[in-house]
């Protein structure tokens, strides 16, 4: 037959055409993702700093930054705060709330969908720093929430000092729930109505349909969304920093906040990069957990 030989120049040229299309993406990935990670990894083994003797001469210090990190009690506090923030904001907040809102919007009328959709989407389209300032004004000593409760004769509460973690969790829930809502709306629309109608005919209740048909059908979407929301929440910095600055004390000091403080407040960039790699490792571990869940 008159086909092109595998060893012919025409085949080799055509076989590598795909690389030309991928090359820009590969270059961008190397420049803005791989290279910064490798550079961070290198600096984590140095005494890199912005002030003092270390700023004059870069020295290799081996595992000193990592040894210091595992001995630092604030690191353990930051990890614990990060996990609380993840569970409260990503798992319980954005994931569950986003699913419930999507479920309600599927069964409610147009007016309900418009009102709830507008409120939820408003938090998502608002820039993180603006969202933080809005919620800071809401929870502040003389904020909206205290104005409401004092109108009922109740003493005002210093929310940002009494329950600071709760305030930043609620702020991030409002800021990010719309993403989960939209994902679950699309997933719920894909559930065949014939299956649900058949279940109703067989006498299944709404809860039985939800837990035995709907949730199993969109299980992969639930896991994928959970991974995306977790990784997004893991890197939240501006919202917490604008609302509490990681305080009072270390009550809202998550790993991104602690990393920033060490690198740009205490000017210890070497130690800060070591903490950033701990944050990266935590993200990788959580991602692998979710990916494994998808395969099961």
DALIN-V903443 format. One record per backbone hydrogen bond with DSSP energy under -0.5 kcal/mol. CO is the residue of the C=O (numbers start at 1). NH is the residue of the N-H. If there is no record, write none. Layout:
# DALIN-V903443
CO&NH ; CO&NH
This chain:
# DALIN-V903443
5&8 ; 8&12 ; 9&13 ; 10&14 ; 11&15 ; 12&16 ; 14&17 ; 16&19 ; 16&20 ; 17&20 ; 17&21 ; 18&22 ; 19&23 ; 20&24 ; 22&26 ; 23&27 ; 24&28 ; 25&29 ; 26&30 ; 27&31 ; 28&32 ; 29&33 ; 29&34 ; 30&35 ; 33&37 ; 34&38 ; 35&39 ; 36&40 ; 37&41 ; 38&42 ; 39&43 ; 40&44 ; 42&45 ; 43&46 ; 45&61 ; 45&62 ; 48&270 ; 52&55 ; 52&56 ; 53&56 ; 53&57 ; 59&47 ; 59&61 ; 61&64 ; 63&67 ; 64&68 ; 65&69 ; 66&70 ; 67&71 ; 68&72 ; 71&73 ; 72&75 ; 72&76 ; 73&77 ; 74&78 ; 75&79 ; 76&80 ; 77&81 ; 78&82 ; 78&255 ; 79&83 ; 80&84 ; 81&85 ; 82&86 ; 83&87 ; 84&88 ; 85&89 ; 85&90 ; 86&90 ; 86&91 ; 87&92 ; 88&93 ; 89&94 ; 90&95 ; 91&96 ; 92&97 ; 93&97 ; 93&98 ; 94&98 ; 95&99 ; 96&100 ; 97&101 ; 98&102 ; 99&103 ; 100&104 ; 101&105 ; 102&106 ; 103&107 ; 104&107 ; 104&108 ; 109&113 ; 110&114 ; 111&115 ; 112&116 ; 113&117 ; 114&118 ; 115&119 ; 116&120 ; 117&121 ; 118&122 ; 119&123 ; 120&123 ; 120&124 ; 121&125 ; 122&126 ; 127&131 ; 128&132 ; 129&133 ; 130&134 ; 131&135 ; 132&136 ; 133&137 ; 134&138 ; 135&139 ; 136&140 ; 137&144 ; 138&145 ; 139&160 ; 140&143 ; 143&147 ; 144&148 ; 145&149 ; 146&150 ; 147&151 ; 149&152 ; 149&154 ; 150&153 ; 157&159 ; 158&161 ; 158&162 ; 159&163 ; 163&167 ; 164&168 ; 165&169 ; 166&170 ; 167&171 ; 168&172 ; 169&173 ; 170&174 ; 171&175 ; 172&176 ; 173&177 ; 176&179 ; 176&180 ; 177&181 ; 178&182 ; 179&183 ; 180&184 ; 181&185 ; 182&186 ; 183&187 ; 184&188 ; 185&189 ; 186&190 ; 187&190 ; 188&191 ; 192&195 ; 192&196 ; 193&197 ; 194&198 ; 195&199 ; 196&200 ; 197&201 ; 198&202 ; 199&204 ; 200&203 ; 205&209 ; 206&210 ; 207&211 ; 208&212 ; 209&213 ; 209&214 ; 210&215 ; 213&217 ; 214&218 ; 216&219 ; 218&222 ; 219&223 ; 220&224 ; 221&225 ; 222&226 ; 223&227 ; 224&228 ; 225&229 ; 226&230 ; 227&231 ; 228&232 ; 229&233 ; 230&234 ; 231&235 ; 232&235 ; 233&236 ; 237&241 ; 238&242 ; 239&243 ; 240&244 ; 240&245 ; 240&246 ; 244&247 ; 246&252 ; 248&251 ; 250&253 ; 252&254 ; 254&258 ; 255&259 ; 256&260 ; 257&261 ; 258&262 ; 259&263 ; 260&264 ; 260&265 ; 261&265 ; 261&266 ; 262&268 ; 267&50 ; 267&51 ; 267&269 ; 268&272 ; 269&273 ; 270&274 ; 271&275 ; 272&276 ; 273&277 ; 274&278 ; 275&279 ; 276&280 ; 277&281 ; 278&282 ; 279&283 ; 280&284 ; 281&285 ; 282&286 ; 283&287 ; 284&288 ; 285&289 ; 286&290 ; 287&291 ; 288&292 ; 289&293 ; 290&294 ; 291&295 ; 292&296
